[in-house]
């Protein structure tokens, strides 16, 4: 099993190209089920999760061509299988995004309950209740979701007003795709506003859908009889950009994040500035540098445009070497502090109290053997290693490969002493 070795103490200086957003690419890929295509996705990242989704779509009957040199995904063909099996779906929670498109277009689907990172309970009940509101019959059987459109699967889903009791990115995406091919008008209220949602709406509209309210929490979808192929460029990955912003700040260097946008970072950019990090928009991206020392600040994870839960672990690594104390409160997932014991092994002073972590900054961290527990936790340990004295070995980095493309190469190119050790 591969490991990442980091020798800390080096400033990062230079340019890092930000790739296409994983969390946008996965639902965009699922749109291939809504049409014979082709759906062409440009700026596609080369990640383990992308390969997993491609494998899932292929077993449904789609052709998925990934030109890694051109960073292009092309999806086309006829769907001939309406079941998403456990062996594929268990690897990644986003696999459940095939449910809405399959039921909307073909009248039925059988999809295993999903897997992914072990960061707590993430039920799909909002997906299922939304589909039921659109006329689908849902049953759960032996770990599978069985969904059927009206009239025994021979009819079409219908529009309706769906009020989300809490914001859900995945449910918003699934129901957007289902509503695009439903009869009548669907209104999604308290919908997620993440940039990845807007990106999905843009592609669906390019395919012939009629969606209004982009960028707001109220989306109106007028269903159409069919969708066609389209050509679309995936937005830059705001979580990758935020991660490398933390890398620049934790080492005291200055990095240009090519392609990154300030708006997409939401409240995270403001929190970085409060902590003493300069974040400036320039024509080709964002420059990030540390000013006169890091200062502890409090942060609470919230749906976009609030502080992203996917940035909590990385920011905690940064706060571990800041002056003073900070409190990070997690409101999205209940089990997302599994990186805390590993950071403490490196000399951090972090105490967890319920849904909050109190971080008391230390002058320096020390290299250690640490274990990655999930995607964002794994990269937080790499960040801590960049600031630590001595050598840090991050084990189980297959989590890292799900969401970061060539992380060791990108960091090494701007001055980090980091390498992958094949296991």
Residue pairs with C-beta under 8 A, 6 or more apart in sequence:
1 395
1 396
1 397
1 398
1 423
2 397
2 398
2 420
2 421
2 422
2 423
3 393
3 394
3 395
3 397
3 420
3 421
3 423
4 382
4 385
4 393
4 394
4 397
4 400
4 407
4 408
4 418
4 419
4 420
4 421
5 391
5 392
5 393
5 394
5 418
5 419
5 420
5 421
6 367
6 382
6 385
6 386
6 388
6 391
6 392
6 393
6 394
6 416
6 417
6 418
7 367
7 385
7 390
7 391
7 392
7 417
7 418
8 365
8 367
8 385
8 386
8 387
8 388
8 389
8 390
8 392
8 417
9 387
9 388
9 389
10 251
10 386
10 415
10 416
10 417
11 251
11 252
11 253
11 415
12 247
12 248
12 251
12 253
12 254
12 255
12 386
12 411
12 414
12 415
12 416
13 253
13 254
13 255
13 414
13 415
14 255
14 256
14 413
14 414
14 415
15 255
15 256
15 258
15 414
16 244
16 255
16 256
16 257
16 258
16 410
16 413
16 414
17 258
17 259
17 410
18 236
18 237
18 240
18 241
18 244
18 257
18 258
18 259
18 260
18 285
19 43
19 45
19 71
19 236
19 237
19 240
19 405
20 41
20 42
20 43
20 44
20 45
20 71
20 233
20 234
20 235
20 236
20 237
21 45
21 195
21 196
21 199
21 234
21 235
21 236
21 237
21 238
21 239
21 240
22 45
22 47
22 49
22 50
22 237
22 239
22 402
22 403
23 94
23 169
23 194
23 196
23 237
23 239
23 310
24 195
24 196
24 199
24 200
24 234
24 235
24 237
25 41
25 44
25 45
25 50
25 53
25 73
25 234
26 49
26 50
26 53
26 92
26 94
26 97
27 94
27 97
27 173
27 177
27 196
27 200
28 39
28 41
28 199
28 200
28 203
28 232
28 234
29 41
29 50
29 53
29 54
29 57
29 64
29 73
29 75
30 53
30 57
30 97
30 98
30 101
30 173
30 177
31 39
31 75
31 101
31 177
31 200
31 203
31 204
31 207
31 227
32 39
32 57
32 62
32 64
32 75
32 76
33 57
33 60
33 62
33 79
33 98
33 101
33 102
33 105
34 101
34 104
34 105
34 177
34 180
34 181
34 207
34 227
35 207
35 226
35 227
35 228
35 229
36 76
36 77
36 78
36 229
37 62
37 74
37 75
37 76
37 77
37 229
38 74
38 75
38 76
38 229
39 74
39 75
39 76
39 203
39 207
39 229
39 230
39 232
40 72
40 73
40 74
40 75
40 229
40 230
40 231
40 232
41 72
41 73
41 74
41 75
41 232
41 233
41 234
42 71
42 72
42 231
42 232
42 233
42 234
43 71
43 233
43 234
43 235
43 236
44 50
44 66
44 71
44 72
44 73
44 234
45 71
45 234
45 237
45 405
46 66
46 68
46 71
46 405
47 401
47 402
47 403
47 404
47 405
48 398
48 401
48 402
49 92
49 94
49 402
49 403
50 66
50 73
51 66
52 88
52 91
52 92
52 95
53 92
53 94
53 95
54 64
54 66
54 73
55 88
56 84
56 88
56 89
56 95
56 98
57 64
57 75
57 98
58 64
59 81
59 84
59 85
59 88
60 79
60 80
60 81
60 82
60 84
60 98
60 102
61 77
61 78
61 79
61 80
61 81
62 75
62 76
62 77
62 79
63 74
63 75
63 76
63 77
64 73
64 74
64 75
65 73
65 74
65 75
66 72
66 73
67 73
67 74
76 229
79 102
79 105
79 106
82 102
82 106
82 108
82 109
82 110
83 109
83 110
83 111
84 95
84 98
84 99
84 109
84 110
84 111
84 112
85 112
86 112
86 143
86 144
88 95
88 112
89 95
89 96
89 111
89 112
89 113
89 114
89 115
90 112
90 114
90 115
91 115
91 116
92 114
92 115
92 116
92 402
93 114
93 115
93 116
93 117
93 122
93 170
94 114
94 116
94 170
95 111
95 112
95 114
95 115
96 111
96 113
96 114
96 124
96 127
96 145
96 170
96 174
97 170
97 173
97 174
97 177
98 109
98 111
99 109
99 111
99 127
99 131
99 145
99 147
99 174
100 127
100 131
100 173
100 174
100 175
100 176
100 177
100 178
101 177
101 178
101 181
102 108
102 109
102 111
102 147
103 109
103 131
103 136
103 147
103 148
103 149
103 157
103 178
104 149
104 156
104 157
104 177
104 178
104 179
104 180
104 181
104 182
105 181
106 153
107 148
107 149
107 153
107 154
107 155
107 156
108 146
108 147
108 148
108 149
108 153
109 145
109 146
109 147
110 144
110 145
110 146
110 147
111 144
111 145
111 147
112 143
112 144
112 145
113 124
113 140
113 143
113 144
113 145
114 124
116 122
117 374
117 375
117 376
117 399
118 335
118 338
118 373
118 374
119 333
119 335
119 336
119 338
119 374
120 333
120 334
120 335
120 336
121 334
121 335
122 333
124 145
124 170
124 171
126 164
126 165
126 166
126 168
126 171
127 168
127 170
127 171
127 174
127 175
128 138
128 145
128 147
130 162
130 164
130 171
130 174
130 175
130 178
131 138
131 147
131 157
131 174
131 175
131 178
132 138
133 160
133 161
133 162
134 157
134 158
134 159
134 160
134 162
134 175
134 178
134 179
134 182
134 186
135 149
135 150
135 155
135 156
135 157
135 158
136 147
136 148
136 149
136 150
136 157
137 147
137 148
137 150
138 145
138 146
138 147
139 145
139 146
140 146
149 155
149 156
149 157
150 156
150 157
150 158
156 181
156 182
156 183
157 178
157 179
157 181
157 182
157 183
157 223
158 182
158 183
158 184
159 179
159 182
159 183
159 184
159 185
159 186
159 187
159 221
159 222
159 223
160 184
160 186
160 187
161 186
161 187
161 189
162 175
162 186
162 187
162 188
162 189
163 189
163 190
164 171
164 172
164 188
164 189
164 190
164 191
165 190
166 190
167 190
167 191
167 192
167 193
167 217
167 303
168 192
169 192
169 194
169 196
169 197
169 303
171 192
172 188
172 191
172 192
172 197
172 219
173 192
173 196
173 197
173 200
175 186
175 188
176 188
176 197
176 200
176 201
176 204
176 211
176 219
176 221
177 200
177 204
179 186
179 188
179 221
179 223
180 204
180 207
180 209
180 211
180 221
180 223
180 224
180 227
181 223
181 224
181 225
181 226
181 227
182 221
182 223
183 223
184 222
184 223
185 220
185 221
185 222
185 223
186 220
186 221
186 223
187 218
187 219
187 220
187 221
188 218
188 219
188 220
188 221
189 217
189 218
190 217
190 218
191 197
191 216
191 217
191 218
191 219
192 217
192 303
192 304
193 215
193 216
193 217
193 303
193 304
193 305
194 303
194 304
195 235
195 238
195 263
195 264
195 304
196 235
198 214
198 215
199 234
199 235
201 209
201 211
201 214
201 219
202 214
202 232
203 230
203 232
204 211
204 227
205 211
206 230
206 231
206 232
207 227
207 228
207 229
207 230
208 224
208 226
208 227
208 228
209 221
209 224
209 227
210 221
210 222
210 223
210 224
211 219
211 220
211 221
211 222
212 219
212 220
212 221
213 219
213 220
235 264
236 259
236 260
236 261
236 264
238 260
238 261
238 264
238 265
238 266
238 308
239 308
239 310
239 311
239 376
239 403
240 403
240 404
241 257
241 259
241 260
241 261
241 264
241 265
241 286
242 265
242 268
242 308
242 310
242 311
242 314
243 311
243 314
243 379
243 383
243 404
244 255
244 257
244 288
244 410
245 255
245 257
245 265
245 272
245 277
245 279
245 286
245 288
246 272
246 311
246 314
246 315
246 317
246 318
246 383
247 255
247 383
247 386
247 411
247 416
248 254
248 255
248 277
248 288
248 289
248 290
249 272
249 275
249 277
249 288
249 289
249 290
249 294
249 318
250 317
250 318
250 321
250 383
250 384
250 386
250 387
251 386
251 387
251 416
252 290
253 289
253 290
253 414
253 415
254 287
254 288
254 289
255 287
255 288
255 289
255 414
256 282
256 284
256 285
256 286
256 287
257 285
257 286
257 287
257 288
258 284
258 285
259 284
259 285
260 285
260 286
261 281
261 285
261 286
262 269
262 279
262 281
262 286
265 279
266 304
266 305
266 306
266 307
266 308
267 302
267 305
267 306
267 307
268 307
268 308
268 311
268 315
269 279
271 297
271 299
271 307
271 315
272 279
272 288
273 279
274 295
274 297
275 294
275 295
275 296
275 297
275 318
275 319
275 322
276 290
276 291
276 292
276 293
276 294
276 295
276 322
277 288
277 289
277 290
277 291
277 294
278 287
278 288
278 289
278 290
278 291
279 286
279 287
279 288
280 286
280 287
280 288
293 323
294 318
294 319
294 321
294 322
294 323
294 361
295 322
295 323
295 324
296 319
296 322
296 323
296 324
296 325
296 326
296 359
296 360
296 361
297 319
297 322
297 326
298 326
298 327
298 328
298 329
299 307
299 312
299 315
299 326
299 327
299 328
299 329
300 306
300 307
300 328
300 329
300 331
301 307
301 308
301 309
301 312
301 328
301 329
301 330
301 331
301 332
302 331
302 332
303 332
307 315
309 330
309 331
309 332
309 333
309 336
310 376
311 376
312 328
312 330
312 336
312 376
313 336
313 339
313 376
313 377
313 379
313 380
314 376
314 379
314 380
314 383
315 328
316 328
316 339
316 340
316 343
316 350
316 357
316 359
316 380
317 339
317 343
317 348
317 380
317 381
317 383
317 384
317 387
318 383
319 326
319 328
319 359
319 361
320 343
320 348
320 349
320 350
320 359
320 361
320 362
320 365
320 384
321 361
321 362
321 363
321 364
321 365
321 387
322 359
322 361
323 361
324 360
324 361
325 358
325 359
325 360
325 361
326 358
326 359
326 361
327 356
327 357
327 358
327 359
328 356
328 357
328 359
329 355
329 356
329 357
330 336
330 337
330 355
330 356
330 357
331 355
334 355
336 374
336 376
337 352
337 357
338 373
338 374
338 377
339 373
339 374
339 376
339 377
339 380
339 381
340 348
340 350
340 352
340 357
342 370
342 371
342 372
342 373
342 377
342 381
343 350
343 365
343 370
343 380
343 381
343 384
344 350
345 368
345 369
345 370
346 365
346 366
346 367
346 368
346 370
346 381
346 384
346 385
346 388
346 392
347 362
347 364
347 365
347 366
347 388
348 359
348 362
348 365
348 384
349 359
349 360
349 361
349 362
350 357
350 358
350 359
350 360
351 357
351 358
352 358
364 387
364 388
364 389
365 384
365 387
365 388
365 389
366 388
366 389
366 390
367 385
367 388
367 389
367 390
367 391
367 392
368 388
368 392
368 393
369 392
369 393
369 395
370 381
370 392
370 393
370 394
370 395
371 394
371 395
371 396
372 378
372 381
372 394
372 395
372 396
372 397
372 399
372 400
373 396
373 399
374 399
375 399
375 400
375 402
375 403
375 404
376 403
377 399
378 394
378 396
378 397
378 399
378 400
379 400
379 403
379 404
379 407
381 392
381 394
382 392
382 394
382 400
382 407
382 411
382 418
384 392
385 392
385 394
385 418
386 411
386 416
386 418
393 421
394 400
397 420
400 407
408 418
408 419
408 420
411 418
412 418
412 419
